[in-house]
Amino acid sequence: MSAGWVAGAVRAKALVGRYPGAAGAREVAACDRLDDALRCLAATPYSRYARTAVGLPEAQRAVTATLLWHLRVLAGWLPRGGARLLVPLAAGFEIANVASRLPAPDGRRAASPQPYRLGALETAWRSLEHAATPGELRAALAASPWGDPGGDTPWALVTGMRMAAARRTAVAVPPARRWAQGRAVLLTAREQFVHQRSLPEPSQRHAARLLGGRASAAASYQEFRERLPSAAGWVLADVEEPDALWKAEAHWWRTVQADGAAMLRDGRYGPRVVVGAVAVLSVDAWRVRAALESAARGGRPGEVFDALV
């Protein structure tokens, strides 16, 4: 293992150690006002962006902006070419940038926040940000590593990107393949058996590659669960009805946390440790965002938060 990867792994572990963790998130969640919750974050890395946040959406975005900043810092610590490992893991920020530019279901376009600044972690944002219409956005995606999403409606664009991100993660980041398959399971189950709509054709192909053709062609939720390969079926193991997919979502996050922590404990410094650090940092941000929502509601943690923590 090169000295660059060793140094990057050491710094990744140090970065994780600064985050509040489950105990810190519970403290934030127990606050009965959002302002008090934000003060709890003053001694954490989230204070970089959260100290000027006003309102829940801005506070939650400050949390994810902090995560992105630290992923960019981590990418800069890695040896030449190492940042490529993190690009698929940061794909959600580029998807969020695209989603913020699309019209809402009622046809209105809400005020868009400033796009996340991706730096070396972008996939194709410099091309996508110049698209003025959904049709132009679809064409830009089709000409990029994202590939054709299969439609130019807001739903098709975002769904296509999410499934493409899962496929790219599974291929390019082997330690994260299990998480990518779990994410594909959740996306497929939610679209087909909650919203009752078929995936766009390119997403169907990605799902078949990740989950197998039999599972992706299932006609019912029960068939889907039964046909999933063991490498992917774990995420729905205790979720017998699609209405309870929120439990599967919480299970997915707990699994990412546990796997990431195990990678960080690995005695061999290298890419696995870095991927583990990204996982733990991502879960922490998810927890803190949920904790801020709890505080904004008067300090009553919801069932999803409790299921995760």
C-alpha positions in Angstrom: 0.0 0.0 0.0 1.4 3.4 -1.0 2.4 6.0 1.6 -0.3 8.3 0.1 -3.0 5.8 0.9 -1.7 5.3 4.4 -1.6 9.0 5.0 -5.1 9.5 3.6 -6.5 6.7 5.7 -5.0 8.1 8.9 -6.5 11.5 8.2 -9.8 9.9 7.4 -9.9 8.3 10.8 -9.0 11.6 12.4 -11.8 13.4 10.5 -14.4 10.8 11.7 -13.3 11.3 15.3 -14.4 14.9 15.3 -18.0 14.2 14.4 -20.7 14.1 17.2 -21.8 10.5 16.6 -25.0 8.9 17.9 -24.8 10.4 21.4 -24.3 13.9 20.0 -27.3 13.4 17.6 -29.5 12.4 20.5 -28.5 15.5 22.4 -29.5 17.6 19.4 -32.7 15.7 18.9 -33.7 16.3 22.6 -33.6 20.1 22.2 -37.1 21.7 22.2 -36.1 24.5 19.8 -34.1 24.6 16.6 -32.0 27.5 17.9 -30.9 25.4 20.9 -30.1 22.5 18.6 -27.9 24.7 16.4 -26.1 25.9 19.5 -25.4 22.2 20.3 -23.7 22.0 16.9 -21.4 24.9 17.7 -18.6 22.6 19.0 -18.9 20.2 16.0 -17.6 20.4 12.5 -21.1 21.3 11.4 -20.7 24.8 12.9 -18.7 25.8 9.7 -22.0 26.2 7.9 -24.7 25.8 10.5 -23.8 28.9 12.6 -25.5 31.2 10.1 -28.5 28.9 9.3 -32.0 30.2 9.6 -34.9 27.7 9.6 -34.9 23.9 9.3 -34.3 23.5 5.6 -31.2 25.8 5.7 -29.9 24.1 8.9 -30.2 20.7 7.3 -28.6 21.9 4.1 -25.7 23.2 6.3 -25.2 19.7 7.6 -24.9 18.2 4.1 -22.7 21.1 2.9 -20.3 20.2 5.8 -20.3 16.6 4.8 -19.5 17.5 1.2 -16.7 19.9 2.3 -15.1 17.2 4.3 -15.4 14.7 1.4 -13.6 17.2 -0.8 -10.9 17.6 1.9 -10.6 13.8 2.2 -10.2 13.6 -1.6 -7.4 16.1 -1.5 -5.5 14.0 1.0 -5.6 10.9 -1.2 -2.8 10.0 -3.7 -3.1 10.9 -7.4 -6.3 9.4 -8.8 -7.7 8.5 -5.4 -10.5 11.0 -5.6 -12.1 8.8 -8.3 -13.0 6.4 -5.6 -15.1 9.1 -3.9 -16.9 10.4 -6.9 -19.7 7.8 -7.0 -20.1 8.1 -3.2 -20.7 11.8 -3.6 -23.2 11.4 -6.5 -26.1 12.4 -4.2 -24.9 16.0 -4.2 -25.0 16.2 -7.9 -28.4 14.6 -8.0 -29.6 17.2 -5.5 -28.2 20.0 -7.7 -30.2 18.7 -10.6 -33.4 18.1 -8.6 -33.3 21.7 -7.3 -33.5 23.0 -10.8 -36.5 21.0 -11.8 -40.2 22.2 -11.5 -42.2 20.9 -8.6 -45.1 18.4 -9.3 -47.5 21.4 -9.5 -45.5 22.9 -12.3 -44.1 25.8 -10.2 -40.3 26.3 -9.8 -39.3 27.0 -6.2 -36.4 29.3 -5.3 -33.3 27.1 -5.8 -30.5 27.2 -3.2 -27.0 27.7 -4.4 -25.8 24.4 -5.9 -23.4 22.3 -4.0 -19.8 23.0 -5.0 -18.5 19.6 -6.0 -14.9 20.3 -7.1 -13.0 17.1 -7.9 -16.1 15.1 -6.8 -18.3 16.1 -9.7 -19.4 13.6 -12.4 -20.7 16.0 -15.0 -22.1 19.1 -13.2 -20.2 21.6 -15.3 -22.2 20.3 -18.3 -25.5 19.8 -16.5 -25.7 23.2 -14.9 -26.0 24.9 -18.4 -29.1 22.9 -19.4 -32.0 25.2 -19.5 -34.9 22.7 -20.0 -35.6 19.1 -18.9 -35.0 18.0 -22.5 -31.6 19.7 -22.6 -30.8 18.1 -19.2 -31.7 14.7 -20.5 -29.4 15.2 -23.5 -26.5 16.4 -21.2 -27.0 13.3 -19.0 -27.0 11.0 -21.9 -23.7 12.4 -23.1 -22.1 12.0 -19.7 -21.1 9.1 -17.5 -24.6 9.3 -16.0 -26.2 7.9 -19.2 -29.7 8.5 -20.5 -32.2 8.5 -17.7 -34.9 7.3 -20.1 -37.2 10.4 -20.0 -37.2 14.1 -19.4 -39.9 14.4 -16.7 -38.5 15.5 -13.3 -39.3 12.0 -11.9 -37.6 10.2 -14.8 -34.5 12.4 -14.6 -34.0 12.0 -10.8 -34.9 8.3 -10.7 -32.6 7.6 -13.6 -29.7 9.4 -11.9 -30.3 7.6 -8.6 -30.3 4.2 -10.1 -27.3 5.0 -12.3 -25.5 6.2 -9.1 -26.2 2.8 -7.5 -24.9 1.0 -10.5 -21.7 3.1 -10.8 -21.0 2.7 -7.1 -21.3 -1.1 -7.2 -18.9 -1.2 -10.2 -16.3 1.5 -9.2 -16.3 1.1 -5.4 -16.2 -2.7 -4.5 -16.4 -2.1 -0.7 -19.6 -0.3 -1.2 -21.3 -2.8 -3.5 -23.5 -4.2 -0.8 -24.8 -0.7 0.0 -25.4 0.1 -3.6 -27.4 -3.1 -4.1 -29.5 -2.2 -1.0 -30.1 1.3 -2.3 -31.3 -0.2 -5.7 -33.7 -2.5 -3.7 -35.2 0.4 -1.9 -35.6 2.5 -5.0 -37.1 -0.3 -7.0 -39.5 -1.3 -4.2 -40.7 2.2 -3.6 -41.3 3.1 -7.2 -43.0 -0.2 -8.3 -44.9 -1.2 -5.2 -45.6 2.1 -3.4 -46.0 4.6 -6.2 -47.1 1.9 -8.7 -45.0 3.0 -11.6 -42.5 1.2 -13.7 -38.9 2.3 -13.6 -37.6 4.0 -16.8 -36.1 1.5 -19.1 -32.4 2.4 -18.4 -33.1 2.1 -14.7 -34.7 -1.3 -15.3 -31.4 -2.4 -16.9 -29.4 -1.1 -14.0 -31.7 -2.8 -11.5 -31.4 -6.1 -13.4 -27.6 -6.0 -13.3 -27.6 -5.2 -9.6 -30.5 -7.4 -8.4 -31.0 -10.0 -11.1 -33.5 -10.2 -13.9 -36.0 -12.3 -12.0 -36.3 -9.8 -9.1 -36.5 -6.7 -11.3 -39.3 -8.4 -13.3 -41.4 -9.3 -10.2 -45.1 -8.5 -10.4 -45.7 -8.1 -6.6 -43.8 -7.0 -3.6 -43.7 -10.5 -2.1 -42.3 -11.9 -5.4 -39.7 -9.2 -5.4 -38.6 -10.0 -1.9 -38.4 -13.8 -2.6 -36.4 -13.3 -5.9 -33.8 -11.0 -4.5 -30.3 -12.5 -4.3 -29.0 -12.9 -0.7 -26.4 -10.1 -1.4 -29.3 -7.7 -1.8 -32.3 -9.2 0.1 -31.0 -8.3 3.5 -32.4 -4.8 3.3 -36.0 -6.2 3.2 -35.5 -9.2 5.5 -38.0 -8.0 8.1 -40.2 -5.7 6.0 -43.2 -7.7 4.8 -45.2 -4.9 3.3 -44.2 -2.0 1.1 -45.9 0.5 3.5 -43.1 -0.3 6.0 -40.2 0.6 3.7 -39.2 3.3 6.1 -38.0 0.5 8.3 -35.9 -0.9 5.5 -34.4 2.6 5.0 -33.4 2.8 8.6 -32.0 -0.7 8.4 -29.9 0.4 5.3 -28.4 3.3 7.3 -27.6 1.1 10.3 -25.9 -1.4 8.0 -23.9 1.3 6.3 -22.8 2.6 9.8 -21.9 -0.9 11.0 -20.0 -1.8 7.8 -18.2 1.5 7.7 -17.1 1.3 11.3 -15.8 -2.2 10.7 -13.7 -0.9 7.7 -12.3 1.9 9.9 -11.2 -0.8 12.4 -9.4 -2.7 9.7 -5.7 -2.9 10.5 -4.8 -2.4 6.8 -4.6 1.2 5.8 -5.9 1.8 2.3 -9.1 2.4 0.2 -11.3 0.4 2.5 -10.6 2.6 5.4 -11.4 5.7 3.3 -14.7 4.2 2.1 -15.5 3.3 5.7 -14.9 6.9 6.7 -17.2 8.2 4.0 -19.9 5.8 5.2 -19.6 6.8 8.8 -19.5 10.6 8.0 -22.6 10.2 5.7 -24.6 8.4 8.4 -23.6 11.0 10.9 -25.0 13.7 8.6 -28.2 11.8 8.1 -28.6 11.4 11.9 -28.0 15.1 12.6 -30.4 16.2 9.9 -33.1 13.9 11.5 -32.1 15.3 15.0 -32.6 18.9 13.8 -36.1 18.0 12.5 -36.8 16.5 15.9 -35.7 19.8 17.6 -37.8 21.9 15.2 -40.8 19.8 16.3 -40.2 20.4 20.0 -37.7 17.8 20.9 -39.7 14.6 20.1 -37.6 12.2 18.1 -39.6 10.3 15.5 -39.8 6.6 15.1 -37.4 6.6 12.1 -34.8 8.5 14.2 -35.2 6.0 17.1 -35.0 3.1 14.7 -31.6 4.3 13.4 -30.0 5.4 16.7 
